[in-house]
Amino acid sequence: MVVDHIKVFIPSKDYEISKSFYGQIGFKGEFVSDELTLFENGDCQFFLQNFYQEDLANNFMLQVCVKDIEAAHSLCKKATDKLKISDVSIEVWGKVFYLWGPSGELLHITELQKS
């Protein structure tokens, strides 16, 4: 099997709020059905589904790699004033901040160290 790409399905407790959240942090949504929206930014895509299970959402994590962590942090901080966001921290492998989505999902916004 040769894999071309993988798209994850992110759960949403309130579908409209989650669609707005991902739009505010830089993803463009495209209608697929009443239960599914395809979001993209550059070559990266994921599905937002109109489905919620608390245990799944609260354990759902996604790494989002960016080129400029400070710009991403600034955008996310402005766009998500009612949600939880951490400060940027420096790790041995790069920089990261954590952003909790409206359904409890955790995004690891990461700028990997350049070799």
N, C-alpha and C positions, 0 to 999 in steps of 0.2 A: 504494500500500500504506500502510495506517495501522497502526502497531505499537502494541499495547496494553501489552505488557511483554515482557521477555526473561529467560529462566532459563538460567543457565550450568550445565554439567555438570562437577563437580570430580572429578578422579581420586583413587583411594585405593589405597595400597600394601597396607595392612591395613585392610579394611573396618570391622571392629569398633572398632579404635583410632580411626579417623577419625570414626566415628559418635559415639564418646564425646567426642572433642576438640570437635566442633562443638556438642554438647550442653553441655559445660562452659563454653563461651564465650557461651552465651545463645540458641542456636538450638534450636527444638523440631523433632524429627524425626518424620516420618510414613511408615510402611511403604508402599512402592509395589510392590516385588517383591523377590526375593532378591538382585537386582543393583542396586537403586535405592532411595534414600531421599530424600524431599522434606523439606528443612529450611526453616524460616521464622522470622522475627523481625519483628514488625509486618507491614508490607505487602511485605517483601522475602523472596524465596524463591530457592532453588537446589537442584539435584539433586546428591547424592553418589552416585557410581557405583562399583560393585565392579569397577574396571578400573584398571590401572596400566601406564604406559609411562614409564620414567625420564626421557627427554628432555622429554616433555610436562609431567610433574609438576614438574620442576626449572625450567621456564620459565613455569609457570602463575602469574599474578598476578591479584589481585582487590582492588578498592578497596571498603572497607566504610565508609560515612559514618555517623558517630555524632553525637549531640547533645552528649555530655559525654566528652571524650577522657580525662580523668583517671579517671573511673569505669570506662570501658572498659579502660584500661590496668591498673587495679587488679584488675579481674575476670580479665582474661587472664593477668596475672602469677601470680595465685593458682591459676588453673585449669590452667596449662600449665608447671608447674615443671620439667619435663623437656625443654621445647622452647625454641627460641631466640626471644627477644623483645628489641626495642630499647627505649631510653628514648624518651620523647616529645620531639620536636624541633619548633621553631617555624619555619615557612616563610612566605613572603610571602602565600600563599593560605590559610594556616591552620596547624593542628597535625597531626602524624602520628607514629605509631609503626609498626614493622614486626613482624609475627608470622609465623614460619615454621610451617606445618602439618606433621603427621606424615608426609606423603608428599612433602615438599619444596616444596609450594605456598607462595607468599608473599602474605600479606594486608597491604594498606596500610590500617591503621585510621586514619581521617581525620576531623577536625572542621574543616569548611570555615569560613573567616572570614565572619562575618556582615557584610553590606553596610550 
